[in-house]
Amino acid sequence: MILHRYSIFILLIFICLSISCKHTLPATSGQSSGGSQSAAHKNSCIIKGKIIEIHAIQPDADTGHVCSKAPCKARLKVLELSQCGSAIANPFFAGDTIEAYFVFSLSPTTLVMPDLSPSYPGLTTGNSFSAAIEERIQPGNSVIYRIYGYQLSD
Protein backbone atom coordinates (compact mmCIF):
# COMPACT_ATOMS: atom_id res chain seq x y z
CA MET A 1 0.00 0.00 0.00
CA ILE A 2 2.80 2.43 0.91
CA LEU A 3 4.70 1.51 -2.26
CA HIS A 4 1.57 2.23 -4.31
CA ARG A 5 1.20 5.73 -2.75
CA TYR A 6 4.84 6.56 -3.46
CA SER A 7 4.46 5.37 -7.04
CA ILE A 8 1.45 7.64 -7.56
CA PHE A 9 3.28 10.55 -5.90
CA ILE A 10 6.35 10.10 -8.13
CA LEU A 11 4.14 9.77 -11.21
CA LEU A 12 2.35 13.05 -10.36
CA ILE A 13 5.67 14.86 -9.88
CA PHE A 14 6.91 13.52 -13.21
CA ILE A 15 3.74 14.68 -14.99
CA CYS A 16 3.95 18.16 -13.42
CA LEU A 17 7.60 18.54 -14.40
CA SER A 18 6.91 17.32 -17.93
CA ILE A 19 4.12 19.84 -18.40
CA SER A 20 6.13 22.75 -17.04
CA CYS A 21 9.18 22.13 -19.21
CA LYS A 22 9.35 24.14 -22.40
CA HIS A 23 11.28 23.40 -25.56
CA THR A 24 12.88 26.47 -27.13
CA LEU A 25 14.82 26.99 -30.31
CA PRO A 26 18.24 28.61 -30.10
CA ALA A 27 18.11 32.28 -31.00
CA THR A 28 19.88 33.49 -34.11
CA SER A 29 20.33 37.00 -35.32
CA GLY A 30 17.86 38.37 -37.84
CA GLN A 31 18.91 40.19 -40.96
CA SER A 32 18.34 43.86 -41.58
CA SER A 33 15.49 43.25 -44.06
CA GLY A 34 12.77 43.50 -41.46
CA GLY A 35 13.80 40.34 -39.64
CA SER A 36 12.64 38.05 -42.43
CA GLN A 37 15.24 35.50 -41.40
CA SER A 38 15.16 35.64 -37.63
CA ALA A 39 14.95 32.38 -35.74
CA ALA A 40 11.99 30.33 -36.86
CA HIS A 41 8.93 30.22 -34.63
CA LYS A 42 7.44 26.89 -33.63
CA ASN A 43 5.22 26.79 -36.75
CA SER A 44 7.72 28.08 -39.31
CA CYS A 45 10.99 27.34 -41.13
CA ILE A 46 13.66 29.44 -42.78
CA ILE A 47 13.88 28.74 -46.50
CA LYS A 48 15.72 29.78 -49.59
CA GLY A 49 13.29 29.44 -52.47
CA LYS A 50 12.87 30.15 -56.17
CA ILE A 51 9.64 31.41 -57.74
CA ILE A 52 8.41 28.89 -60.32
CA GLU A 53 5.00 30.35 -61.14
CA ILE A 54 2.98 33.35 -59.97
CA HIS A 55 -0.77 32.83 -59.80
CA ALA A 56 -3.18 35.43 -61.20
CA ILE A 57 -4.87 38.00 -58.98
CA GLN A 58 -7.85 36.44 -57.24
CA PRO A 59 -11.01 38.12 -58.64
CA ASP A 60 -13.01 37.14 -55.56
CA ALA A 61 -10.51 38.75 -53.17
CA ASP A 62 -11.74 41.43 -50.77
CA THR A 63 -11.43 44.70 -52.73
CA GLY A 64 -9.83 46.39 -49.74
CA HIS A 65 -7.07 43.77 -49.52
CA VAL A 66 -3.73 44.00 -51.32
CA CYS A 67 -4.40 40.65 -53.04
CA SER A 68 -7.28 42.23 -54.99
CA LYS A 69 -4.70 44.54 -56.64
CA ALA A 70 -1.59 42.39 -56.87
CA PRO A 71 -0.73 38.68 -57.02
CA CYS A 72 -0.16 37.04 -53.63
CA LYS A 73 0.10 33.32 -54.43
CA ALA A 74 3.01 31.54 -56.07
CA ARG A 75 4.43 28.10 -56.63
CA LEU A 76 8.02 27.91 -55.44
CA LYS A 77 10.83 25.42 -55.27
CA VAL A 78 12.44 25.00 -51.86
CA LEU A 79 16.20 25.26 -52.46
CA GLU A 80 17.32 25.19 -48.81
CA LEU A 81 15.53 24.57 -45.54
CA SER A 82 16.65 25.25 -41.96
CA GLN A 83 15.47 26.06 -38.45
CA CYS A 84 12.10 24.33 -38.64
CA GLY A 85 10.00 24.79 -35.53
CA SER A 86 8.72 21.93 -33.45
CA ALA A 87 5.06 22.47 -34.43
CA ILE A 88 5.44 21.93 -38.18
CA ALA A 89 2.77 19.31 -38.84
CA ASN A 90 3.29 18.91 -42.60
CA PRO A 91 7.02 19.12 -43.22
CA PHE A 92 8.48 19.76 -46.64
CA PHE A 93 12.06 19.32 -47.76
CA ALA A 94 14.72 20.95 -49.94
CA GLY A 95 13.82 20.10 -53.53
CA ASP A 96 10.05 20.13 -52.91
CA THR A 97 7.71 22.43 -54.83
CA ILE A 98 5.03 24.09 -52.68
CA GLU A 99 2.34 26.74 -52.95
CA ALA A 100 2.85 29.84 -50.80
CA TYR A 101 0.83 32.93 -49.95
CA PHE A 102 2.81 36.19 -49.79
CA VAL A 103 0.96 38.33 -47.25
CA PHE A 104 2.26 41.64 -48.64
CA SER A 105 1.99 40.45 -52.27
CA LEU A 106 4.59 39.57 -54.88
CA SER A 107 4.52 43.12 -56.28
CA PRO A 108 6.87 45.84 -55.03
CA THR A 109 5.26 47.02 -51.80
CA THR A 110 6.09 50.63 -52.63
CA LEU A 111 3.43 50.37 -55.36
CA VAL A 112 0.68 48.48 -53.53
CA MET A 113 1.33 49.31 -49.85
CA PRO A 114 3.39 52.52 -49.85
CA ASP A 115 3.20 52.97 -46.06
CA LEU A 116 4.60 49.50 -45.29
CA SER A 117 7.96 49.53 -43.56
CA PRO A 118 10.17 47.80 -44.36
CA SER A 119 9.29 47.67 -48.04
CA TYR A 120 9.92 44.68 -50.29
CA PRO A 121 11.12 44.88 -53.93
CA GLY A 122 8.71 42.34 -55.40
CA LEU A 123 9.37 38.91 -56.85
CA THR A 124 9.02 37.60 -60.39
CA THR A 125 9.29 34.14 -61.92
CA GLY A 126 12.85 32.90 -61.57
CA ASN A 127 13.76 35.10 -58.59
CA SER A 128 15.46 33.46 -55.62
CA PHE A 129 14.80 34.70 -52.10
CA SER A 130 15.22 33.89 -48.41
CA ALA A 131 12.34 34.07 -45.93
CA ALA A 132 10.65 32.65 -42.89
CA ILE A 133 7.71 30.56 -44.08
CA GLU A 134 4.86 29.91 -41.68
CA GLU A 135 2.58 26.88 -41.73
CA ARG A 136 -1.12 27.45 -41.02
CA ILE A 137 -3.52 24.53 -40.67
CA GLN A 138 -6.94 25.33 -42.13
CA PRO A 139 -10.33 23.66 -41.55
CA GLY A 140 -10.30 20.18 -43.05
CA ASN A 141 -6.56 19.90 -42.26
CA SER A 142 -5.46 21.68 -45.42
CA VAL A 143 -2.23 23.63 -45.10
CA ILE A 144 -1.39 27.17 -46.18
CA TYR A 145 2.21 28.36 -46.18
CA ARG A 146 2.50 32.11 -45.54
CA ILE A 147 5.45 34.41 -46.16
CA TYR A 148 5.48 37.90 -44.68
CA GLY A 149 8.88 39.38 -45.47
CA TYR A 150 11.71 38.17 -47.71
CA GLN A 151 15.10 39.10 -49.00
CA LEU A 152 16.16 38.72 -52.64
CA SER A 153 19.17 36.44 -53.11
CA ASP A 154 21.41 35.38 -55.96
MARBANU-623138 format. One record per residue (C-alpha): residue in three letters; x, y, z. Coordinates in Angstrom, 2 decimals, decimal comma, padded with zeros to 5 digits, always signed. Example, Ala and Ser with C-alpha at 12.3 -4.5 7.8 and 13.67 -1.06 7.14 Angstrom:
R   res         x         y         z
R   ALA   +012,30   -004,50   +007,80
R   SER   +013,67   -001,06   +007,14
END
This chain:
R   res         x         y         z
R   MET   +000,00   +000,00   +000,00
R   ILE   +002,80   +002,43   +000,91
R   LEU   +004,70   +001,51   -002,26
R   HIS   +001,57   +002,23   -004,31
R   ARG   +001,20   +005,73   -002,75
R   TYR   +004,84   +006,56   -003,46
R   SER   +004,46   +005,37   -007,04
R   ILE   +001,45   +007,64   -007,56
R   PHE   +003,28   +010,55   -005,90
R   ILE   +006,35   +010,10   -008,13
R   LEU   +004,14   +009,77   -011,21
R   LEU   +002,35   +013,05   -010,36
R   ILE   +005,67   +014,86   -009,88
R   PHE   +006,91   +013,52   -013,21
R   ILE   +003,74   +014,68   -014,99
R   CYS   +003,95   +018,16   -013,42
R   LEU   +007,60   +018,54   -014,40
R   SER   +006,91   +017,32   -017,93
R   ILE   +004,12   +019,84   -018,40
R   SER   +006,13   +022,75   -017,04
R   CYS   +009,18   +022,13   -019,21
R   LYS   +009,35   +024,14   -022,40
R   HIS   +011,28   +023,40   -025,56
R   THR   +012,88   +026,47   -027,13
R   LEU   +014,82   +026,99   -030,31
R   PRO   +018,24   +028,61   -030,10
R   ALA   +018,11   +032,28   -031,00
R   THR   +019,88   +033,49   -034,11
R   SER   +020,33   +037,00   -035,32
R   GLY   +017,86   +038,37   -037,84
R   GLN   +018,91   +040,19   -040,96
R   SER   +018,34   +043,86   -041,58
R   SER   +015,49   +043,25   -044,06
R   GLY   +012,77   +043,50   -041,46
R   GLY   +013,80   +040,34   -039,64
R   SER   +012,64   +038,05   -042,43
R   GLN   +015,24   +035,50   -041,40
R   SER   +015,16   +035,64   -037,63
R   ALA   +014,95   +032,38   -035,74
R   ALA   +011,99   +030,33   -036,86
R   HIS   +008,93   +030,22   -034,63
R   LYS   +007,44   +026,89   -033,63
R   ASN   +005,22   +026,79   -036,75
R   SER   +007,72   +028,08   -039,31
R   CYS   +010,99   +027,34   -041,13
R   ILE   +013,66   +029,44   -042,78
R   ILE   +013,88   +028,74   -046,50
R   LYS   +015,72   +029,78   -049,59
R   GLY   +013,29   +029,44   -052,47
R   LYS   +012,87   +030,15   -056,17
R   ILE   +009,64   +031,41   -057,74
R   ILE   +008,41   +028,89   -060,32
R   GLU   +005,00   +030,35   -061,14
R   ILE   +002,98   +033,35   -059,97
R   HIS   -000,77   +032,83   -059,80
R   ALA   -003,18   +035,43   -061,20
R   ILE   -004,87   +038,00   -058,98
R   GLN   -007,85   +036,44   -057,24
R   PRO   -011,01   +038,12   -058,64
R   ASP   -013,01   +037,14   -055,56
R   ALA   -010,51   +038,75   -053,17
R   ASP   -011,74   +041,43   -050,77
R   THR   -011,43   +044,70   -052,73
R   GLY   -009,83   +046,39   -049,74
R   HIS   -007,07   +043,77   -049,52
R   VAL   -003,73   +044,00   -051,32
R   CYS   -004,40   +040,65   -053,04
R   SER   -007,28   +042,23   -054,99
R   LYS   -004,70   +044,54   -056,64
R   ALA   -001,59   +042,39   -056,87
R   PRO   -000,73   +038,68   -057,02
R   CYS   -000,16   +037,04   -053,63
R   LYS   +000,10   +033,32   -054,43
R   ALA   +003,01   +031,54   -056,07
R   ARG   +004,43   +028,10   -056,63
R   LEU   +008,02   +027,91   -055,44
R   LYS   +010,83   +025,42   -055,27
R   VAL   +012,44   +025,00   -051,86
R   LEU   +016,20   +025,26   -052,46
R   GLU   +017,32   +025,19   -048,81
R   LEU   +015,53   +024,57   -045,54
R   SER   +016,65   +025,25   -041,96
R   GLN   +015,47   +026,06   -038,45
R   CYS   +012,10   +024,33   -038,64
R   GLY   +010,00   +024,79   -035,53
R   SER   +008,72   +021,93   -033,45
R   ALA   +005,06   +022,47   -034,43
R   ILE   +005,44   +021,93   -038,18
R   ALA   +002,77   +019,31   -038,84
R   ASN   +003,29   +018,91   -042,60
R   PRO   +007,02   +019,12   -043,22
R   PHE   +008,48   +019,76   -046,64
R   PHE   +012,06   +019,32   -047,76
R   ALA   +014,72   +020,95   -049,94
R   GLY   +013,82   +020,10   -053,53
R   ASP   +010,05   +020,13   -052,91
R   THR   +007,71   +022,43   -054,83
R   ILE   +005,03   +024,09   -052,68
R   GLU   +002,34   +026,74   -052,95
R   ALA   +002,85   +029,84   -050,80
R   TYR   +000,83   +032,93   -049,95
R   PHE   +002,81   +036,19   -049,79
R   VAL   +000,96   +038,33   -047,25
R   PHE   +002,26   +041,64   -048,64
R   SER   +001,99   +040,45   -052,27
R   LEU   +004,59   +039,57   -054,88
R   SER   +004,52   +043,12   -056,28
R   PRO   +006,87   +045,84   -055,03
R   THR   +005,26   +047,02   -051,80
R   THR   +006,09   +050,63   -052,63
R   LEU   +003,43   +050,37   -055,36
R   VAL   +000,68   +048,48   -053,53
R   MET   +001,33   +049,31   -049,85
R   PRO   +003,39   +052,52   -049,85
R   ASP   +003,20   +052,97   -046,06
R   LEU   +004,60   +049,50   -045,29
R   SER   +007,96   +049,53   -043,56
R   PRO   +010,17   +047,80   -044,36
R   SER   +009,29   +047,67   -048,04
R   TYR   +009,92   +044,68   -050,29
R   PRO   +011,12   +044,88   -053,93
R   GLY   +008,71   +042,34   -055,40
R   LEU   +009,37   +038,91   -056,85
R   THR   +009,02   +037,60   -060,39
R   THR   +009,29   +034,14   -061,92
R   GLY   +012,85   +032,90   -061,57
R   ASN   +013,76   +035,10   -058,59
R   SER   +015,46   +033,46   -055,62
R   PHE   +014,80   +034,70   -052,10
R   SER   +015,22   +033,89   -048,41
R   ALA   +012,34   +034,07   -045,93
R   ALA   +010,65   +032,65   -042,89
R   ILE   +007,71   +030,56   -044,08
R   GLU   +004,86   +029,91   -041,68
R   GLU   +002,58   +026,88   -041,73
R   ARG   -001,12   +027,45   -041,02
R   ILE   -003,52   +024,53   -040,67
R   GLN   -006,94   +025,33   -042,13
R   PRO   -010,33   +023,66   -041,55
R   GLY   -010,30   +020,18   -043,05
R   ASN   -006,56   +019,90   -042,26
R   SER   -005,46   +021,68   -045,42
R   VAL   -002,23   +023,63   -045,10
R   ILE   -001,39   +027,17   -046,18
R   TYR   +002,21   +028,36   -046,18
R   ARG   +002,50   +032,11   -045,54
R   ILE   +005,45   +034,41   -046,16
R   TYR   +005,48   +037,90   -044,68
R   GLY   +008,88   +039,38   -045,47
R   TYR   +011,71   +038,17   -047,71
R   GLN   +015,10   +039,10   -049,00
R   LEU   +016,16   +038,72   -052,64
R   SER   +019,17   +036,44   -053,11
R   ASP   +021,41   +035,38   -055,96
END
